[in-house]
Amino acid sequence: MESFATEPKFNVLIIDDWELHSITESEQKYLFELIELRSETSSKIFVSQTPISKWHSLMPNSTIADAILDRIVRTAIRIELKGESVRKNSERKIDEEGSFMK
């Protein structure tokens, strides 16, 4: 993976399905660099089904994991949803015209 030569030009970093599985050390270093560049200047949204308590164990380098999680969790506003998945409970089906049916 390439390093960033200059600061990325975005206001919000959104990472969906964060930590569904372990990441490689090169992915971890890339993520650290991305977060570090934007740590004080942009918003970050991490969407995950994995509890925060397990995030550290899914990263191979514990020192970099500490640094990443410090930058994510320290200033986080956490929203934790409880209950079954909306997709799992959905009884909606699509009709022949592509519209949702009840």
N, CA, C and O of each residue as an XYZ file, in Angstrom:
408
protein
N       0.838     -1.175      0.000
C       0.000      0.000      0.000
C       0.885      1.242      0.000
O       1.942      1.272      0.630
N       0.439      2.243     -0.706
C       1.205      3.479     -0.770
C       0.931      4.350      0.440
O      -0.142      4.299      1.042
N       1.943      5.159      0.782
C       1.746      6.156      1.825
C       1.124      7.392      1.195
O       1.161      7.575     -0.021
N       0.561      8.221      2.032
C      -0.021      9.464      1.543
C       1.086     10.492      1.384
O       1.789     10.791      2.349
N       1.256     11.038      0.189
C       2.257     12.074     -0.036
C       1.778     13.395      0.543
O       2.572     14.182      1.058
N       0.488     13.630      0.458
C      -0.102     14.843      1.023
C      -1.326     14.453      1.817
O      -1.802     13.320      1.744
N      -1.824     15.400      2.568
C      -3.007     15.152      3.382
C      -4.221     14.907      2.497
O      -4.474     15.688      1.579
N      -4.981     13.839      2.749
C      -6.183     13.570      1.944
C      -7.179     14.722      2.018
O      -7.261     15.420      3.029
N      -7.921     14.913      0.959
C      -8.871     16.025      0.869
C     -10.291     15.532      1.116
O     -11.082     15.430      0.179
N     -10.617     15.231      2.351
C     -11.979     14.847      2.693
C     -12.291     15.341      4.097
O     -11.386     15.556      4.903
N     -13.578     15.519      4.386
C     -13.992     16.021      5.684
C     -14.414     14.922      6.645
O     -14.334     15.088      7.863
N     -14.863     13.797      6.095
C     -15.339     12.692      6.931
C     -14.744     11.397      6.402
O     -14.790     11.116      5.204
N     -14.191     10.622      7.307
C     -13.704      9.283      6.978
C     -14.743      8.297      7.501
O     -15.024      8.272      8.700
N     -15.313      7.486      6.614
C     -16.319      6.495      7.012
C     -15.762      5.108      6.714
O     -15.417      4.794      5.574
N     -15.680      4.290      7.748
C     -15.248      2.910      7.581
C     -16.391      2.023      8.046
O     -16.711      1.964      9.233
N     -17.000      1.334      7.085
C     -18.133      0.462      7.362
C     -17.632     -0.971      7.494
O     -16.632     -1.336      6.878
N     -18.311     -1.776      8.283
C     -17.931     -3.166      8.539
C     -16.525     -3.265      9.119
O     -15.771     -4.181      8.791
N     -16.183     -2.315      9.982
C     -14.881     -2.262     10.639
C     -14.662     -3.506     11.495
O     -15.528     -3.895     12.278
N     -13.515     -4.111     11.338
C     -13.063     -5.245     12.139
C     -13.977     -6.468     12.061
O     -14.202     -7.140     13.067
N     -14.496     -6.754     10.885
C     -15.236     -8.007     10.714
C     -14.285     -9.193     10.805
O     -14.687    -10.305     11.144
N     -13.020     -8.936     10.496
C     -11.972     -9.961     10.586
C     -10.651     -9.262     10.881
O     -10.563     -8.035     10.827
N      -9.641    -10.038     11.189
C      -8.318     -9.483     11.466
C      -7.782     -8.756     10.237
O      -8.132     -9.085      9.104
N      -6.924     -7.761     10.481
C      -6.275     -7.051      9.384
C      -4.790     -7.396      9.393
O      -4.253     -7.837     10.410
N      -4.136     -7.194      8.266
C      -2.698     -7.455      8.181
C      -1.938     -6.287      8.794
O      -2.502     -5.215      9.009
N      -0.674     -6.498      9.070
C       0.125     -5.416      9.645
C       0.285     -4.264      8.665
O       0.303     -3.107      9.086
N       0.401     -4.542      7.374
C       0.507     -3.450      6.400
C      -0.797     -2.652      6.325
O      -0.766     -1.429      6.184
N      -1.943     -3.335      6.417
C      -3.231     -2.629      6.457
C      -3.339     -1.791      7.731
O      -3.873     -0.681      7.720
N      -2.826     -2.340      8.816
C      -2.862     -1.630     10.094
C      -2.005     -0.356     10.033
O      -2.429      0.694     10.516
N      -0.827     -0.441      9.455
C       0.048      0.737      9.329
C      -0.586      1.787      8.429
O      -0.512      2.982      8.716
N      -1.206      1.349      7.346
C      -1.893      2.257      6.423
C      -3.040      2.976      7.140
O      -3.211      4.188      7.009
N      -3.815      2.207      7.895
C      -4.922      2.784      8.651
C      -4.418      3.792      9.677
O      -5.000      4.865      9.836
N      -3.337      3.449     10.372
C      -2.777      4.379     11.345
C      -2.381      5.691     10.679
O      -2.687      6.768     11.190
N      -1.700      5.600      9.540
C      -1.281      6.809      8.837
C      -2.493      7.644      8.411
O      -2.486      8.868      8.545
N      -3.513      6.988      7.906
C      -4.730      7.677      7.485
C      -5.391      8.392      8.664
O      -5.764      9.560      8.557
N      -5.532      7.695      9.775
C      -6.164      8.286     10.957
C      -5.299      9.385     11.552
O      -5.812     10.425     11.967
N      -4.001      9.166     11.597
C      -3.079     10.159     12.160
C      -3.136     11.467     11.383
O      -3.147     12.546     11.977
N      -3.171     11.374     10.064
C      -3.228     12.589      9.245
C      -4.493     13.393      9.518
O      -4.482     14.620      9.414
N      -5.574     12.719      9.865
C      -6.861     13.382     10.023
C      -7.347     13.409     11.471
O      -8.495     13.778     11.721
N      -6.510     13.032     12.420
C      -6.987     12.823     13.787
C      -7.594     14.062     14.443
O      -8.544     13.933     15.215
N      -7.091     15.222     14.166
C      -7.613     16.432     14.814
C      -8.406     17.323     13.862
O      -8.962     18.336     14.284
N      -8.462     16.956     12.583
C      -9.045     17.874     11.609
C     -10.291     17.368     10.895
O     -10.917     18.121     10.149
N     -10.661     16.122     11.105
C     -11.852     15.635     10.415
C     -12.596     14.641     11.287
O     -12.059     14.109     12.259
N     -13.836     14.407     10.919
C     -14.666     13.442     11.628
C     -14.392     12.048     11.086
O     -14.006     11.873      9.930
N     -14.599     11.068     11.944
C     -14.438      9.674     11.565
C     -15.663      8.908     12.033
O     -16.130      9.093     13.157
N     -16.178      8.050     11.169
C     -17.312      7.200     11.519
C     -16.884      5.759     11.282
O     -16.529      5.377     10.166
N     -16.923      4.967     12.349
C     -16.612      3.546     12.261
C     -17.891      2.786     12.564
O     -18.502      2.978     13.615
N     -18.290      1.931     11.650
C     -19.482      1.119     11.824
C     -18.999     -0.325     11.968
O     -18.284     -0.840     11.109
N     -19.399     -0.967     13.064
C     -18.882     -2.302     13.323
C     -19.904     -3.157     14.048
O     -20.686     -2.667     14.862
N     -19.882     -4.437     13.739
C     -20.681     -5.404     14.486
C     -19.831     -6.043     15.587
O     -20.349     -6.765     16.438
N     -18.533     -5.772     15.562
C     -17.599     -6.329     16.540
C     -17.531     -5.395     17.742
O     -17.333     -4.194     17.562
N     -17.688     -5.904     18.960
C     -17.596     -5.047     20.146
C     -16.226     -4.362     20.244
O     -15.204     -4.950     19.887
N     -16.215     -3.135     20.722
C     -14.971     -2.379     20.855
C     -13.943     -3.150     21.673
O     -12.746     -3.055     21.404
N     -14.386     -3.902     22.653
C     -13.469     -4.659     23.505
C     -12.652     -5.699     22.726
O     -11.630     -6.173     23.222
N     -13.087     -6.056     21.520
C     -12.366     -7.053     20.715
C     -11.513     -6.440     19.605
O     -10.758     -7.158     18.950
N     -11.619     -5.122     19.380
C     -10.907     -4.495     18.280
C      -9.399     -4.690     18.385
O      -8.744     -5.009     17.393
N      -8.848     -4.501     19.578
C      -7.398     -4.581     19.766
C      -6.870     -5.953     19.357
O      -5.827     -6.048     18.710
N      -7.575     -7.006     19.727
C      -7.103     -8.367     19.452
C      -7.133     -8.718     17.966
O      -6.521     -9.707     17.564
N      -7.823     -7.943     17.149
C      -7.900     -8.218     15.720
C      -6.801     -7.521     14.917
O      -6.769     -7.602     13.690
N      -5.892     -6.830     15.633
C      -4.781     -6.145     14.976
C      -3.470     -6.795     15.390
O      -3.264     -7.064     16.573
N      -2.568     -7.056     14.425
C      -1.365     -7.827     14.715
C      -0.304     -7.110     15.549
O       0.387     -7.756     16.337
N      -0.161     -5.813     15.401
C       0.876     -5.071     16.114
C       0.220     -4.316     17.261
O      -0.512     -3.353     17.033
N       0.479     -4.746     18.494
C      -0.225     -4.168     19.638
C       0.132     -2.704     19.882
O      -0.706     -1.947     20.371
N       1.351     -2.289     19.556
C       1.735     -0.885     19.747
C       0.952      0.018     18.797
O       0.438      1.060     19.205
N       0.862     -0.385     17.532
C       0.097      0.398     16.556
C      -1.396      0.319     16.887
O      -2.123      1.297     16.712
N      -1.850     -0.838     17.364
C      -3.253     -0.980     17.767
C      -3.585      0.011     18.877
O      -4.637      0.648     18.843
N      -2.690      0.145     19.865
C      -2.900      1.117     20.941
C      -3.042      2.523     20.372
O      -3.937      3.269     20.770
N      -2.165      2.884     19.443
C      -2.187      4.228     18.864
C      -3.460      4.466     18.049
O      -4.066      5.533     18.137
N      -3.861      3.474     17.259
C      -5.086      3.604     16.454
C      -6.300      3.758     17.363
O      -7.103      4.675     17.188
N      -6.427      2.867     18.324
C      -7.608      2.893     19.194
C      -7.643      4.142     20.059
O      -8.721      4.656     20.359
N      -6.478      4.639     20.465
C      -6.441      5.892     21.222
C      -7.033      7.026     20.389
O      -7.802      7.838     20.903
N      -6.684      7.082     19.127
C      -7.176      8.155     18.255
C      -8.650      7.987     17.893
O      -9.340      8.969     17.616
N      -9.129      6.754     17.896
C     -10.538      6.512     17.577
C     -11.415      6.693     18.816
O     -12.386      7.450     18.782
N     -11.083      6.013     19.894
C     -11.957      5.910     21.061
C     -11.901      7.150     21.947
O     -12.906      7.523     22.553
N     -10.738      7.790     22.028
C     -10.545      8.931     22.938
C     -11.574     10.043     22.722
O     -12.067     10.630     23.685
N     -11.892     10.325     21.481
C     -12.807     11.437     21.185
C     -14.146     10.955     20.628
O     -14.909     11.736     20.059
N     -14.418      9.675     20.795
C     -15.602      9.087     20.164
C     -16.902      9.442     20.864
O     -16.958      9.614     22.081
N     -17.924      9.545     20.066
C     -19.302      9.546     20.539
C     -19.839      8.196     20.087
O     -19.992      7.945     18.892
N     -20.119      7.342     21.041
C     -20.518      5.974     20.711
C     -22.031      5.834     20.687
O     -22.740      6.332     21.562
N     -22.499      5.145     19.663
C     -23.907      4.798     19.545
C     -23.954      3.284     19.400
O     -23.525      2.733     18.386
N     -24.474      2.625     20.411
C     -24.557      1.170     20.371
C     -26.012      0.757     20.231
O     -26.862      1.138     21.035
N     -26.280     -0.020     19.207
C     -27.634     -0.491     18.954
C     -27.793     -1.882     19.547
O     -26.877     -2.702     19.482
N     -28.935     -2.136     20.112
C     -29.230     -3.435     20.711
C     -30.353     -4.088     19.930
O     -31.132     -3.408     19.262
N     -30.435     -5.405     20.016
C     -31.535     -6.116     19.386
C     -31.140     -6.777     18.095
O     -29.976     -6.771     17.694
N     -32.133     -7.346     17.455
C     -31.926     -8.066     16.209
C     -31.675     -7.113     15.053
O     -32.053     -5.942     15.100
N     -31.044     -7.622     14.038
C     -30.779     -6.868     12.819
C     -32.086     -6.503     12.129
O     -33.021     -7.303     12.089
N     -32.143     -5.301     11.593
C     -33.317     -4.875     10.839
C     -33.461     -5.743      9.593
O     -34.574     -6.110      9.217
N     -32.350     -6.069      8.957
C     -32.397     -6.917      7.764
C     -32.942     -8.299      8.100
O     -33.709     -8.880      7.332
N     -32.539     -8.816      9.248
C     -32.958    -10.148      9.654
C     -34.464    -10.204      9.911
O     -35.118    -11.199      9.597
N     -34.997     -9.146     10.477
C     -36.414     -9.109     10.834
C     -37.313     -8.603      9.717
O     -38.537     -8.655      9.835
N     -36.731     -8.123      8.656
C     -37.526     -7.517      7.594
C     -38.358     -8.568      6.866
O     -37.847     -9.599      6.429
N     -39.626     -8.286      6.751
C     -40.541     -9.162      6.024
C     -40.808     -8.599      4.633
O     -41.631     -9.127      3.885
N     -40.101     -7.518      4.295
C     -40.366     -6.852      3.031
C     -39.792     -7.651      1.870
O     -38.692     -8.198      1.951
N     -40.552     -7.705      0.804
C     -40.123     -8.379     -0.411
C     -40.298     -7.414     -1.568
O     -41.049     -6.442     -1.484
N     -39.599     -7.698     -2.635
C     -39.681     -6.824     -3.802
C     -40.600     -7.460     -4.839
O     -40.460     -8.637     -5.170
N     -41.546     -6.663     -5.349
C     -42.464     -7.183     -6.358
C     -41.790     -7.144     -7.743
O     -40.622     -6.773     -7.864
N     -42.525     -7.522     -8.754
C     -41.977     -7.616    -10.109
C     -41.525     -6.262    -10.661
O     -40.663     -6.212    -11.539
N     -42.092     -5.177    -10.162
C     -41.715     -3.836    -10.639
C     -40.566     -3.238     -9.857
O     -40.147     -2.114    -10.133
N     -40.051     -3.973     -8.884
C     -38.919     -3.475     -8.110
C     -39.319     -2.651     -6.903
O     -38.465     -2.006     -6.294
N     -40.599     -2.653     -6.540
C     -41.073     -1.903     -5.382
C     -41.168     -2.828     -4.181
O     -41.403     -4.028     -4.324
N     -40.986     -2.265     -3.008
C     -41.113     -3.059     -1.804
C     -42.565     -3.364     -1.521
O     -43.429     -2.498     -1.650
N     -42.830     -4.599     -1.133
C     -44.182     -5.019     -0.730
C     -44.156     -5.215      0.772
O     -43.102     -5.487      1.347
N     -45.299     -5.079      1.408
C     -45.381     -5.309      2.856
C     -45.734     -6.733      3.144
O     -45.849     -7.117      4.308
